[in-house]
Amino acid sequence: MKHIVVTTDFSAEAESAFDYAKEIAQLIGKDKCKITLLKVIDEVAPANVTFAFGLSIVDMLEMLHRQTSEKMREIAEKHFADFPVEISVIKPTKPVYAEITEFAKTNNVDLIVISTHGRTGVKHLLLGSVAEQVVRQSPCPVTVVPIKSSNKN
């Protein structure tokens, strides 16, 4: 196992996956394994919108990408300081789960580590589960990490 991807959506629940990814990398050996911290930008507005201050959708997406990349660097420094970690921020052209699985296919990923928000019932039915779809579509093994008990609502 040479390449582990850990996903985040910047939620507290997503942080549950960080420790698991680090533990697996530690077992393999930090010098033998690469971790990629992956974020798919999923907050995209309609293309025909002009925002305050005259910003176009292109300008807004560029600003969102910069802010997301900065947040990812902060996460990498805070949670993965002792590990070789790469950051990848994807501007989506398809659903989040499809972007994650496509990234895994094109980047020779050996394992995806993803957290679950723990939604059940109607919330799960209406909102779906990115983790569930990643498991169904992934070209490699997926470790789904439950939320830590301190993060549950």
Disulfide bonds with the S-S distance in Angstrom:
none
